[in-house]
Amino acid sequence: MNSQLHLYVIRHGQSTMNIGQGGGPNCSLSETGQWQVEQIPAFFKEIPIKKIYCSPLRRTIMTALPLAESKQQRIVLIPEMSEIFNEEWKDYRDYDWEGCAHVTSSFPQADFIATQDLEKQWWPVWPENHAMVRARVQRFFDAELVPYLGTDDHIVVVGHGQSTADLKQIANPGDTIPVYNAGIVEFELDENGVCQSAKVHTEHLGAYVTE
């Protein structure tokens, strides 16, 4: 049987902004969101994770942490998987974003990808449109995920509504699977990057399935 890369795409758990509790562009998880992400490790209990990639925003790192801790792995921060810096979201433009060193000092289990210049900003330039987000997510896919094609590795990527939607489309063109908070979309890709299977897992969330 040919090797199949297992790619797991996860949107962050429910955030305080998702439910109107504020917190700004770099908000944390809500109480429900924290519960959701603590259920993720159980799904992966018998799955040997090769690598965990994650957006550098707080809510995504908080989502990846329980899994990283359970697998005793480090989190690789990927600026390309950040949220869209939409023109309508001026608070993203005006927010006092933290530099690379501050992010990793706040989350010692995480490191920026080696290609990131730690002296430069990791966040996107405001304003962005959807085509710009797709282009940066494609760069991440080509540089980091394509090398795993033809393997039986299991790779996890944690992002946001827009960046996970784009990654799903790249992995499985025409993909229509909904993106739930802390839901897990699993793709099996063959050695040519052609999607052989796509399915969403929400059973670990019980009654707490949110969008």
Legacy VTK file of the C-alpha trace (Angstrom):
# vtk DataFile Version 3.0
C-alpha trace
ASCII
DATASET POLYDATA
POINTS 211 float
0.000 0.000 0.000
1.295 3.466 -0.896
2.186 5.881 1.886
-0.395 8.485 2.892
0.433 11.713 4.664
-2.102 12.425 7.423
-2.689 16.165 7.738
-4.835 17.404 10.629
-6.119 20.969 10.317
-7.481 22.517 13.519
-9.103 25.896 14.078
-8.437 27.398 17.517
-10.861 26.731 20.362
-13.671 29.181 21.037
-12.149 32.574 21.835
-13.423 35.422 23.973
-13.930 37.449 20.786
-16.028 34.638 19.281
-18.634 35.145 21.995
-18.447 38.935 22.345
-16.334 39.002 25.500
-13.598 41.143 23.962
-9.909 40.568 24.391
-8.755 42.255 21.201
-7.038 40.824 18.132
-4.725 38.662 20.255
-7.459 37.402 22.554
-7.405 34.270 24.685
-9.753 31.298 24.755
-13.131 31.430 26.443
-13.906 29.019 29.266
-15.634 26.730 26.761
-12.700 27.102 24.374
-10.231 26.030 27.045
-12.355 22.952 27.734
-12.515 22.181 24.007
-8.756 22.224 23.511
-8.180 20.028 26.536
-10.146 17.299 24.710
-7.855 17.310 21.664
-5.100 15.076 23.139
-7.576 12.231 23.665
-8.249 12.133 19.911
-4.530 11.801 19.183
-3.778 9.359 22.005
-2.792 6.496 19.670
-1.542 8.700 16.815
2.223 9.353 16.532
2.418 13.081 15.764
5.494 14.081 13.763
5.147 17.855 14.086
2.777 20.523 15.410
2.632 23.773 13.430
0.737 26.760 14.808
-0.121 30.405 14.162
1.729 32.735 16.567
-1.470 34.272 17.965
-2.340 33.567 21.590
-5.596 31.668 20.987
-3.954 29.241 18.584
-0.931 28.570 20.792
-3.301 27.936 23.698
-5.112 25.454 21.443
-1.925 23.585 20.547
-0.494 23.472 24.077
-2.448 20.528 25.556
-1.563 18.341 22.568
2.093 19.421 22.588
2.355 18.713 26.302
0.704 15.301 25.980
3.074 14.330 23.152
6.095 16.040 24.776
6.678 17.993 21.571
7.521 21.586 20.824
5.221 23.861 18.867
6.548 25.363 15.626
5.158 28.864 15.105
4.221 29.651 11.503
3.432 33.321 10.711
1.794 32.261 7.430
-1.023 30.611 9.407
-1.990 33.864 11.189
-5.492 35.309 10.992
-6.364 37.521 8.033
-5.578 41.188 8.698
-8.823 42.275 7.096
-9.185 45.885 5.968
-12.364 46.186 8.050
-10.546 45.115 11.215
-8.670 48.300 12.087
-7.960 46.962 15.572
-5.561 44.501 13.919
-3.768 47.469 12.349
-3.607 49.421 15.606
-2.816 46.592 18.025
0.579 46.696 19.764
1.770 43.316 18.512
4.448 41.513 20.522
7.783 40.634 18.914
9.079 37.112 18.437
11.059 37.043 21.690
8.047 38.131 23.740
5.834 35.445 22.179
8.298 32.646 22.897
8.988 33.912 26.412
5.238 33.852 27.090
4.994 30.335 25.672
8.271 28.498 26.399
6.984 25.372 24.642
6.969 27.194 21.288
9.654 28.249 18.797
9.355 30.254 15.605
10.196 28.320 12.477
13.906 28.533 11.629
13.253 30.651 8.531
11.726 33.464 10.608
14.041 36.412 11.270
13.484 36.891 14.991
14.376 40.579 14.736
11.546 41.263 12.275
7.783 41.374 12.721
5.983 38.070 12.278
2.456 39.507 11.816
1.036 40.312 8.361
1.001 43.802 6.932
-2.446 45.423 7.257
-4.631 45.445 5.205
-4.827 41.991 3.654
-7.318 40.498 1.234
-8.263 36.850 0.834
-5.890 36.319 -2.083
-2.957 37.451 0.049
-3.875 34.998 2.810
-4.193 32.160 0.305
-0.753 33.022 -1.093
0.977 32.914 2.288
-0.766 29.690 3.327
0.295 28.197 -0.014
3.905 29.194 0.713
3.707 27.377 4.037
2.185 24.298 2.402
4.832 24.172 -0.314
7.792 24.764 1.988
6.809 22.722 5.037
4.171 20.158 4.117
5.089 19.079 0.587
8.354 17.476 1.846
6.227 15.079 3.919
4.309 13.793 0.889
5.096 10.137 0.273
5.458 9.466 4.006
3.112 7.984 6.591
3.697 10.919 8.934
0.993 12.675 10.956
1.201 16.480 10.900
-0.976 18.896 12.883
-1.576 22.519 11.846
-3.457 24.948 14.110
-4.789 28.169 12.627
-7.784 30.501 12.317
-11.039 30.542 10.416
-9.513 32.026 7.251
-6.087 30.391 7.295
-7.514 26.928 8.045
-10.128 27.399 5.311
-7.350 28.183 2.834
-5.211 25.261 3.972
-8.186 22.925 3.570
-8.738 24.189 0.024
-5.074 23.661 -0.832
-5.088 20.133 0.574
-8.456 19.277 -0.951
-9.578 21.661 -3.732
-13.295 22.353 -3.481
-13.362 21.344 0.177
-16.635 22.263 1.936
-16.045 20.740 5.372
-17.082 23.240 8.091
-14.405 24.625 10.388
-15.446 24.217 14.032
-13.647 25.563 17.094
-11.189 22.802 18.062
-12.676 20.519 15.420
-10.157 18.315 13.621
-10.255 18.008 9.817
-8.196 15.019 8.694
-6.829 14.692 5.173
-4.951 11.785 3.655
-2.676 12.929 0.827
-0.841 10.621 -1.564
2.741 11.076 -2.731
1.567 13.561 -5.379
-0.406 15.643 -2.898
-3.766 14.377 -4.164
-6.359 14.096 -1.413
-7.555 10.526 -0.947
-9.759 11.124 2.084
-11.201 14.107 3.960
-13.298 14.004 7.118
-14.074 16.142 10.134
-13.869 14.909 13.720
-15.977 16.572 16.409
-16.783 13.578 18.600
-14.143 14.640 21.128
-16.095 17.863 21.704
-19.323 16.202 22.822
-22.087 18.801 23.021
-19.611 21.697 22.813
-19.327 21.985 19.038
-19.091 25.695 18.173
-18.258 27.821 15.144
LINES 1 212
211 0 1 2 3 4 5 6 7 8 9 10 11 12 13 14 15 16 17 18 19 20 21 22 23 24 25 26 27 28 29 30 31 32 33 34 35 36 37 38 39 40 41 42 43 44 45 46 47 48 49 50 51 52 53 54 55 56 57 58 59 60 61 62 63 64 65 66 67 68 69 70 71 72 73 74 75 76 77 78 79 80 81 82 83 84 85 86 87 88 89 90 91 92 93 94 95 96 97 98 99 100 101 102 103 104 105 106 107 108 109 110 111 112 113 114 115 116 117 118 119 120 121 122 123 124 125 126 127 128 129 130 131 132 133 134 135 136 137 138 139 140 141 142 143 144 145 146 147 148 149 150 151 152 153 154 155 156 157 158 159 160 161 162 163 164 165 166 167 168 169 170 171 172 173 174 175 176 177 178 179 180 181 182 183 184 185 186 187 188 189 190 191 192 193 194 195 196 197 198 199 200 201 202 203 204 205 206 207 208 209 210
